[in-house]
Amino acid sequence: MLTLTYEYKAKPTKEQIQVIEHTLEVCRKVWNFALRERKDWLKSRSCQINACSLTSEYIIPASKAYPTYNNQAKSLTLAKEQYPELKTVNAQVLQQVLRKLETAFIDMKRKGMGFPRFKNRYRMRSFVYPQLGKSQFLRGNQIKLPQLGWLEYVKSREIPNGFVVKQARIVRKASGYFVMLTLESDVNVPNPVASGHPVGLDLGLDKFAATSDGELVERPRFLSSLHRKLKLLQRKLKHKKKGSSNRHKLNRRIARLHQRISDTRKDWHFKLAHKLCDKAGMMFVEDIDFRTWAKGMLGKHTLDAGFGQFIEILKWVCWKRGVYFEKVSAYYTSQVCPQCDTHTGKKELKDRVHSCPECGYTTHRDVAAAQVIRNRGVSGLGRSLEENACGDDLTGTGNGLVKSQRSRKKGGEARLQSAS
């Protein structure tokens, strides 16, 4: 099963905008009520049986079950008789709000994410129609949605043949409203096979990217170019009265500026990914958690570059265009010569040239790191990195290098078995 999501700019009428805003408001109330119900239940069980809590809390009977999705969905149906406002919104849309809240609590334990938060009128930005019915709901550049009717959108690209529209999501952004169509096709697409010209990619702040072919990509400064304008708007914002119309208008200006920066960055990432795939049959990058980069003194510049988003976009573009994509170990890529596999030692940040004392190979530091990444990727095809390092001693994957990596990961305890 292949699933794609296409995003289109919506062109709703004034009446449809009112329906969208009303739906978002009702969804926000349902989310907050369901979250409060779960939070009160958890707090009532947080203190000991023979002790009272230090803060005032609702007393919930011990026999009452935890408010799961099924329980809250059943309560939502009964609440429509008491609150007629709930009847003005599609029932499946409200059920999806509860399902999303259920997923948030599951991800809190499974992925270590934070506790779900209450939403104000700015945080509830989208709602979804999980089913569009069996009747004809697509007509040219229009889509028929419950309670909205025929919604016009900018059809920037056609829906591929063989795909069926399964659901639609309405999203409110700073620049307007968008409709996101989820497409499904009953096909299985195999992953690209490793073949063709290999390319290693090294990311950094001096140069955004360096390839093993010697190409250097300058780092564009998306936020820095508009930081002065953003700073002036935010300085005006602190003098506006909370809840006033002027503060709301200024908030929208700031949001549009942030979206302009985000859209520019994402567009540049896609264009760079396609450019790199034009010259490669295999793409190898470092396996790095860029969240740690964002916590340092250069965190602002790291977030401005958007390395994590670029890697995800590059992975998608490689799959779409049939280019093999793989991540390799990121340890000591700048301390190894890509020609003779000699450990050249740690380089300072100011040292931008790689010069090997053994073989005399000289090139740009980032290009040399990209070549080491390429060598590790090629040597690891079909087998694990440890097997290659123990048996082959290929360039960039030496036995001592892998032992150092494993020792660093395990806190000094080398677990790599000696070569036979």
For each residue, the residues with C-beta under 8 A, 3 or more apart:
1: 184 185 186 187 188
2: 184 185 187 188 189
3: 182 183 184
4: 160 163 182 183 184 185
5: 180 181 182 183
6: 157 159 180 181 183
7: 171 178 179 180 181
8: 153 154 155 156 178 179 180 181
9: 153 154 156 176 177 178
10: 151 152 153 154 170 176 177 178 179
11: 151 152 153 154
12: 16 17 20 148 151 152 177
13: 16 17
14: 17 18
15: 18 19
16: 12 13 19 20 148 149 151
17: 12 13 14 20 21 177
18: 14 15 21 22
19: 15 16 22 23 147 148
20: 12 16 17 23 24 148 170 172 177
21: 17 18 24 25
22: 18 19 25 26 88 89
23: 19 20 26 27 89 90 93 127 147 170
24: 20 21 27 28 121 124 125 126 127 172
25: 21 22 28 29 121 124
26: 22 23 29 30 85 86 88 89 94
27: 23 24 30 31 89 93 94 97 124 127
28: 24 25 31 32 119 120 121 123 124
29: 25 26 32 33
30: 26 27 33 34 76 86 94 97 98
31: 27 28 34 35 97 100 101 118 119 124
32: 28 29 35 36 118 119
33: 29 30 36 37
34: 30 31 37 38 67 72 97 98 101
35: 31 32 38 39 101 116 118
36: 32 33 39 40 118
37: 33 34 40 41 67 72
38: 34 35 41 42 66 67 101 105
39: 35 36 42 43
40: 36 37 43 44 57 58 60
41: 37 38 44 45 60 64 66 67
42: 38 39 45 46
43: 39 40 46 53 57 58
44: 40 41 57 58 59 60
45: 41 42
46: 42 43 53
47: 51 52 53
48: 51
49:
50:
51: 47 48
52: 47
53: 43 46 47 56 57
54:
55:
56: 53
57: 40 43 44 53
58: 40 43 44
59: 44
60: 40 41 44 64
61: 64
62:
63:
64: 41 60 61
65: 68 71
66: 38 41 71
67: 34 37 38 41 71 72 75
68: 65 71 72 102
69: 72 73 98 99 101 102
70: 73 74
71: 65 66 67 68 74 75
72: 34 37 67 68 69 75 76 98
73: 69 70 76 77 95 98
74: 70 71 77 78
75: 67 71 72 78 79
76: 30 72 73 79 80 86 94 95 98
77: 73 74 80 91
78: 74 75 81 82
79: 75 76 82 83 86
80: 76 77 83 84 86 87
81: 78
82: 78 79
83: 79 80 86
84: 80 87 88
85: 26 88
86: 26 30 76 79 80 83 89 94
87: 80 84
88: 22 26 84 85
89: 22 23 26 27 86 93 94 147
90: 23 93 94 129 146 147
91: 77 94 95
92: 95 96 129 130 131
93: 23 27 89 90 96 97 127 128 129 146
94: 26 27 30 76 86 89 90 91 97 98
95: 73 76 91 92 98 99 130
96: 92 93 99 100 127 128 130
97: 27 30 31 34 93 94 100 101 127
98: 30 34 69 72 73 76 94 95 101 102
99: 69 95 96 102 103
100: 31 96 97 103 104
101: 31 34 35 38 69 97 98 104 105 116
102: 68 69 98 99 105 106
103: 99 100 106 107
104: 100 101 107 108 113 116
105: 38 101 102 108 109 116
106: 102 103 109 110
107: 103 104 110 111 113
108: 104 105 111 112 113 114 115 116
109: 105 106 112
110: 106 107
111: 107 108
112: 108 109
113: 104 107 108
114: 108 117
115: 108
116: 35 101 104 105 108
117: 114 123
118: 31 32 35 36
119: 28 31 32 123 124
120: 28 123 124
121: 24 25 28 124
122: 125 251
123: 28 117 119 120
124: 24 25 27 28 31 119 120 121
125: 24 122 171 172 173
126: 24 169 170 171 172
127: 23 24 27 93 96 97 169 170
128: 93 96 167 168 169 170
129: 90 92 93 132 145 146 167 168 169 170
130: 92 95 96 167
131: 92 167
132: 129 137 144 145 165 166 167 168
133: 137
134:
135: 144
136: 139 144
137: 132 133 143 144 145 165
138: 142 143 144 159 165
139: 136 142 143 144 150
140: 155
141: 152 153 154 155
142: 138 139 150 151 152 153
143: 137 138 139 150 151 153 168 179 181
144: 132 135 136 137 138 139 149 150 151
145: 129 132 137 148 149 151 168 170
146: 90 93 129
147: 19 23 89 90
148: 12 16 19 20 145 151 170
149: 16 144 145
150: 139 142 143 144
151: 10 11 12 16 142 143 144 145 148 179
152: 10 11 12 141 142
153: 8 9 10 11 141 142 143 179
154: 8 9 10 11 141
155: 8 140 141 158
156: 8 9
157: 6
158: 155
159: 6 138 163 165 181 183
160: 4 163 183 185
161:
162: 185 187
163: 4 159 160 183 184 185
164: 183 184 185
165: 132 137 138 159 168 181 182 183
166: 132 182 183 184
167: 128 129 130 131 132 181 182
168: 128 129 132 143 145 165 179 180 181 182
169: 126 127 128 129 179 180 182
170: 10 20 23 126 127 128 129 145 148 177 178 179 180
171: 7 125 126 177 178 179 180
172: 20 24 125 126 177 178
173: 125 176 177 178 259
174: 252 255 256 258 259
175: 256 259
176: 9 10 173
177: 9 10 12 17 20 170 171 172 173
178: 7 8 9 10 170 171 172 173
179: 7 8 10 143 151 153 168 169 170 171
180: 5 6 7 8 168 169 170 171
181: 5 6 7 8 143 159 165 167 168
182: 3 4 5 165 166 167 168 169
183: 3 4 5 6 159 160 163 164 165 166
184: 1 2 3 4 163 164 166
185: 1 2 4 160 162 163 164
186: 1
187: 1 2 162
188: 1 2
189: 2
190: 193
191: 319 324
192: 318 319 322 323 324 325
193: 190 324
194: 282 324 326 381 382
195: 281 282 324
196: 280 281 282 323 324
197: 279 280 281 282
198: 212 280 281 282 284 374 377 378
199: 211 212 213 276 279 280 282 283 284 374
200: 211 212 284 285 370 371 372 373 374 375 377
201: 209 210 211 212 276 283 284 285 286 314 370 373
202: 209 210 211 286 333 366 367 369 370 373
203: 208 209 285 286 288 307 310
204: 207 208 209 210 366
205: 219 298 301 302 305
206: 219 352 366
207: 204 210 216 217 218 219 366
208: 203 204 217 218 219 220 305
209: 201 202 203 204 216 217 272 276
210: 201 202 204 207 215 216 217 364 366 367 369 370
211: 199 200 201 202 214 215 217 276 367 370
212: 198 199 200 201 367 370 371 373 374
213: 199 279
214: 211 363 364 367
215: 210 211
216: 207 209 210 364 366 367
217: 207 208 209 210 211 272
218: 207 208
219: 205 206 207 208 305
220: 208 268
221: 224 225 304
222: 225 226 261 264 265 268 304 306
223: 226 227 230 261 300 303 304
224: 221 227 304
225: 221 222
226: 222 223 229 230 257 260 261
227: 223 224 230 231
228: 231 232
229: 226 232 233 257
230: 223 226 227 233 234 254 257 258
231: 227 228 234 235
232: 228 229 235 236
233: 229 230 236 237 250 253 254 257
234: 230 231 237 238 254
235: 231 232 238
236: 232 233 239 240 250
237: 233 234 240 247 250 251 254
238: 234 235
239: 236
240: 236 237 244 246 247 250
241: 244 246 247
242: 247
243: 247
244: 240 241 247 248
245: 248 249
246: 240 241 249 250
247: 237 240 241 242 243 244 250 251
248: 244 245 251 252
249: 245 246 252 253
250: 233 236 237 240 246 247 253 254
251: 122 237 247 248 254 255
252: 174 248 249 255 256
253: 233 249 250 256 257
254: 230 233 234 237 250 251 257 258
255: 174 251 252 258 259
256: 174 175 252 253 259 260
257: 226 229 230 233 253 254 260 261
258: 174 230 254 255 261 262
259: 173 174 175 255 256 262 263
260: 226 256 257 263 264
261: 222 223 226 257 258 264 265
262: 258 259 265 266
263: 259 260 266 267
264: 222 260 261 267 268
265: 222 261 262 268 269 304 306 309
266: 262 263 269 270 306 309 313
267: 263 264 270 271
268: 220 222 264 265 271 272
269: 265 266 272 273 306 309 310 313 314
270: 266 267 273 274 313 317
271: 267 268 274 275
272: 209 217 268 269 275 276 310
273: 269 270 276 277 310 313 314 316 317 318
274: 270 271 277 278 317 321
275: 271 272 278 279
276: 199 201 209 211 272 273 279 280 283 314
277: 273 274 280 283 317 318 321 323
278: 274 275
279: 197 199 213 275 276
280: 196 197 198 199 276 277 283 323
281: 195 196 197 198 323 324
282: 194 195 196 197 198 199 323 324 325 326 377 378
283: 199 201 276 277 280 314 318 323 324 325 326
284: 198 199 200 201 325 326 327 328 373 374 376 377 378
285: 200 201 203 311 314 325 326 327 328 373
286: 201 202 203 327 328 329 330 333 373
287: 327 328 329 330
288: 203 293 307 330
289: 292
290: 293 294 302 307 308 311
291: 294 295 308
292: 289 295 296
293: 288 290 296 298 299 302 307
294: 290 291 299 302 303
295: 291 292 299
296: 292 293 299 302
297:
298: 205 293 301 302
299: 293 294 295 296 302 303
300: 223 303 304
301: 205 298 304 305
302: 205 290 293 294 296 298 299 305 307
303: 223 294 299 300 306
304: 221 222 223 224 265 300 301
305: 205 208 219 301 302 310
306: 222 265 266 269 303 309 310
307: 203 288 290 293 302 310 311
308: 290 291 311 312
309: 265 266 269 306 312 313
310: 203 269 272 273 305 306 307 313 314
311: 285 290 307 308 314 315
312: 308 309 315 316
313: 266 269 270 273 309 310 316 317
314: 201 269 273 276 283 285 310 311 317 318 325
315: 311 312 318 319 325
316: 273 312 313 319 320
317: 270 273 274 277 313 314 320 321 323
318: 192 273 277 283 314 315 321 323 324 325
319: 191 192 315 316 322 323 325
320: 316 317
321: 274 277 317 318
322: 192 319
323: 192 196 277 280 281 282 283 317 318 319
324: 191 192 193 194 195 196 281 282 283 318
325: 192 282 283 284 285 314 315 318 319
326: 194 282 283 284 285 377 380 381
327: 284 285 286 287
328: 284 285 286 287 373 376 377 380 385
329: 286 287 376 385 405
330: 286 287 288 333
331: 401 404 405 408
332: 335 336 343 401 404 405
333: 202 286 330 336 369 372 373 396
334: 346 347 354 365 368 369
335: 332 343 344 345 346 347
336: 332 333 341 342 343 344 372 396 398 401
337: 340 341 342 344 354 356 358 359 361 368
338: 361 368 371 372 374 375 395 396
339: 356 359 361 395
340: 337 356 358 359 361 395
341: 336 337 393 394 395 396 398
342: 336 337 356 357 358 359
343: 332 335 336 398 400 401
344: 335 336 337 347 354 356 357
345: 335
346: 334 335
347: 334 335 344 351 354 365
348: 351
349:
350:
351: 347 348 365
352: 206 364 365 366
353: 362 363 364 365
354: 334 337 344 347 361 362 363 364 365 367 368 369
355: 360 361 362
356: 337 339 340 342 344 359 360 361 362
357: 342 344 360
358: 337 340 342
359: 337 339 340 342 356
360: 355 356 357
361: 337 338 339 340 354 355 356 368
362: 353 354 355 356
363: 214 353 354 367 368 371
364: 210 214 216 352 353 354 367 368
365: 334 347 351 352 353 354 368 369
366: 202 204 206 207 210 216 352 369 370
367: 202 210 211 212 214 216 354 363 364 370 371
368: 334 337 338 354 361 363 364 365 371 372
369: 202 210 333 334 354 365 366 372 373
370: 200 201 202 210 211 212 366 367 373 374
371: 200 212 338 363 367 368 374 375 396
372: 200 333 336 338 368 369 375 376 395 396
373: 200 201 202 212 284 285 286 328 333 369 370 376 377 396
374: 198 199 200 212 284 338 370 371 377 378
375: 200 338 371 372 378 379 394 395 396 397
376: 284 328 329 372 373 379 380 385 396 397
377: 198 200 282 284 326 328 373 374 380 381
378: 198 282 284 374 375 381
379: 375 376 385 388 392 394 395 396 397
380: 326 328 376 377 383 384 385 388 397
381: 194 326 377 378
382: 194
383: 380 387 388
384: 380 387 388
385: 328 329 376 379 380 388 389 397 402
386: 389 390 402 416
387: 383 384 390 391
388: 379 380 383 384 385 391 392 394 397
389: 385 386 392 393 394 397 398 399 401 402
390: 386 387 399 402 416 417 419 420
391: 387 388 419
392: 379 388 389 397
393: 341 389 397 398 399
394: 341 375 379 388 389 397
395: 338 339 340 341 372 375 379
396: 333 336 338 341 371 372 373 375 376 379 401
397: 375 376 379 380 385 388 389 392 393 394 401 402
398: 336 341 343 389 393 401 402
399: 389 390 393 402 403 419
400: 343 403 404
401: 331 332 336 343 389 396 397 398 404 405
402: 385 386 389 390 397 398 399 405 406 416
403: 399 400 406 407 414 416
404: 331 332 400 401 407 408
405: 329 331 332 401 402 408 409
406: 402 403 409 410 414 415 416
407: 403 404 410 412 413 414
408: 331 404 405 412
409: 405 406
410: 406 407 413 414 415
411:
412: 407 408
413: 407 410
414: 403 406 407 410
415: 406 410
416: 386 390 402 403 406
417: 390
418:
419: 390 391 399
420: 390
